[in-house]
Amino acid sequence: MPTYRAPVDEVMFLLRDVFHVERYNNLPGFAEATPDIVEAVLTEAAKFCEDVLTPLNRVGDKAGCRRHADGSVTTPPGFKDAYKKLVVGGWAGASAPAEFGGQGLPTVLTQAVREFLYASNMAFAMYSSLALGAVAAIYSHGSAEQKARYLPKLISGEWAGTMNLTEPQCGTDLGQLRCRAAPQADGSYKITGTKIFISAGEHDLTDNIIHLVLARIDGAPAGTKGISLFIVPKFLLNPDGAPGARNAVSCGSIEEKMGIHGNATCVMNYDGATGWLTGEKHRGLYCMFTMMNTARLSVGVQGLALSEVAYQNAVAYAKDRLAGRALSGAKFPQKAADPIIVHPDVRRMLMTMRAFNEAARALVLWTALKGDIARRSADAKEREAADDHMGLMTPVIKGVLTDQGFANTVAAQQIFGGHGYIAEHGMEQFVRDARIAMIYEGTNGIQALDLVGRKLPKDGGRALQAFFAEVSGYIKEADAAMAPYVTPLERALGELREATLWFAQNALANPDNAGAGASDYMQLFGLVALGYMWCRIVDAAKANSATASMDDKLVTGRFFMERMLPATATHLARIKAGAESTMALPADAF
Ligand SMILES: Cc1cc2nc3c(=O)[nH]c(=O)nc-3n(C[C@H](O)[C@H](O)[C@H](O)COP(=O)(O)OP(=O)(O)OC[C@H]3O[C@@H](n4cnc5c(N)ncnc54)[C@H](O)[C@@H]3O)c2cc1C
């Protein structure tokens, strides 16, 4: 059975020594989050994840969710109790606004807790994540009455939420959406249509489920400009706000799927269900994006989380499994063979995972901190800059962290040899669970297009220029002793600039050049961002050089610079090759 230890010390190091979170005490909610409180929150969350959720991960995978003849769905054994504990522990809406019952804790802290939740049990953690997406959408776009009616229960975790975009004929291309909304005399709408692949669409964890549904109001324009967002509760609310009559929405079936078996992926049938418009008419996609940006960052964290738990188990196995002798001579001559951790090829995989995990965690927390600034700062300029960073980094975190997170679960499985393929060790579950994160919330191909097509040119490239300025400013100021880290970063940044310029010169004339190079660009961008994180980590580690774990960071950072960052050159070469050979064959040649 796999085990998991939440990396509390790592998070504390990043918050305290790398990002100096105490400097943000002027932001609402930060002064209350003293170092002692932060450590206590992380330690409690770690305990819940290690003791309650980790043992349920395999149970959820094996038992899965069950749909019954009446359309109800039961979650795997133990999920209901664990969910109650999650609610009682206040983990559901810890960073939600205090005015609606949240604790207002900084997201930079709660995002770290999300990593622990996903690493210990991704399928379970998704139930509460979706509610947070619904909170974000209603908080940003709902009327005062809608906020008062729905937010407190969603934030406490007593009710769950879902996001309903996908239909049988469309997932990426929501312009093809058909779900209908018919206006009623009382201001409500009757929602009719079928949504597929809806995570947590039906379950037994909460008294109510608040569905956020994209639909087209009768007579609305075709395409994405005619889509609106609706709140459709499973149980309609009585005047006192308590769940009352059942609404005409039901789960038609749940999907048999590759992983995350503990999370019900539902076909949802809306048969004239009562819904209420939230946000402006025909601006539904814009409103849903509020939810999706929160969700995309959260999905990026899933990639990191599964990489971390897979890594931890691979390390334990590599120290224990005996096979062959070290190339440099036996390290444990008294044993039948050396543990496989002595082999450079096994080390290559372990170091790749480790170097990714530490920098990816830093990138997530840095961006979460920007999210806090964007929402909480009193200074409009500061809010704008932080928001720019969030917009730019969201597709990078979603795409790069889930691609590499999946690759790392495969590498961890590889370290187990044949045993990695056998269910008992749990490694194959990590691979199966990690795979979906590359697909949902917009496939990683779509993240890359979002980065290249929308985020780079937005506001005249303001966000990108700010990122370039920050990294090059850092390089300029860096101490000479940082050369082993800063020199490779400078080269990689140069390649990123070159790739950006190449798009500017070649994508307008032939947009396929941007499409063919977008995924490489996203990976190149991710490597530069992770490289920058490594420089910041190494700086902080040098300042704390008293402990062995800090020395380890200098080595791990060097591994990243020497063995991972050079991939930027390959990405640049692919981008500059353009679209010609990619697109030359006619479709019927395939
Ligand atoms: C387990 C699971 C849970 C899910 N949960 C939810 C949920 O809670 N709510 C919800 O609404 N949906 C959910 N989804 C749906 C998911 O978000 C979509 O499957 C995903 O966005 C892709 O859409 P699609 O399946 O229609 O693929 P398509 O849109 O048909 O795409 C197929 C392929 O073509 C590529 N492609 C499509 N268009 C373009 C383009 N313009 N340029 C380049 N490449 C393109 C895609 O990248 C992809 O590789 C879930 C799916 C699964 C499997």
The ligand as a Gaussian input file, in Angstrom:
#p B3LYP/6-31G(d) Opt

LIG

0 1
 C      -13.301000      12.341000     -15.952000
 C      -13.766000      13.593000     -16.585000
 C      -14.293000      14.615000     -15.823000
 C      -14.779000      15.779000     -16.420000
 N      -15.392000      16.747000     -15.645000
 C      -16.044000      17.756000     -16.272000
 C      -16.889000      18.655000     -15.531000
 O      -16.990000      18.572000     -14.297000
 N      -17.596000      19.599000     -16.210000
 C      -17.521000      19.725000     -17.574000
 O      -18.185000      20.583000     -18.119000
 N      -16.728000      18.903000     -18.297000
 C      -15.994000      17.928000     -17.685000
 N      -15.208000      17.069000     -18.419000
 C      -15.076000      17.293000     -19.859000
 C      -13.711000      17.805000     -20.267000
 O      -13.502000      19.109000     -19.789000
 C      -13.624000      17.698000     -21.801000
 O      -13.607000      16.320000     -22.113000
 C      -12.399000      18.390000     -22.351000
 O      -12.481000      19.787000     -22.174000
 C      -12.207000      18.100000     -23.847000
 O      -13.402000      18.224000     -24.570000
 P      -13.871000      17.042000     -25.524000
 O      -13.827000      15.777000     -24.743000
 O      -15.156000      17.423000     -26.132000
 O      -12.751000      16.945000     -26.624000
 P      -12.736000      17.741000     -28.001000
 O      -13.096000      19.154000     -27.776000
 O      -13.511000      16.969000     -28.992000
 O      -11.194000      17.666000     -28.365000
 C      -10.580000      16.500000     -28.920000
 C       -9.111000      16.796000     -29.199000
 O       -8.994000      17.850000     -30.164000
 C       -8.232000      18.918000     -29.652000
 N       -8.826000      20.181000     -30.103000
 C      -10.132000      20.526000     -30.088000
 N      -10.286000      21.764000     -30.585000
 C       -9.075000      22.217000     -30.903000
 C       -8.572000      23.426000     -31.439000
 N       -9.375000      24.454000     -31.739000
 N       -7.244000      23.542000     -31.642000
 C       -6.406000      22.524000     -31.333000
 N       -6.822000      21.358000     -30.814000
 C       -8.131000      21.206000     -30.592000
 C       -8.295000      18.781000     -28.131000
 O       -7.158000      19.355000     -27.509000
 C       -8.342000      17.272000     -27.972000
 O       -7.033000      16.745000     -27.982000
 C      -14.680000      15.931000     -17.825000
 C      -14.112000      14.912000     -18.604000
 C      -13.687000      13.756000     -18.007000
 C      -13.145000      12.661000     -18.878000

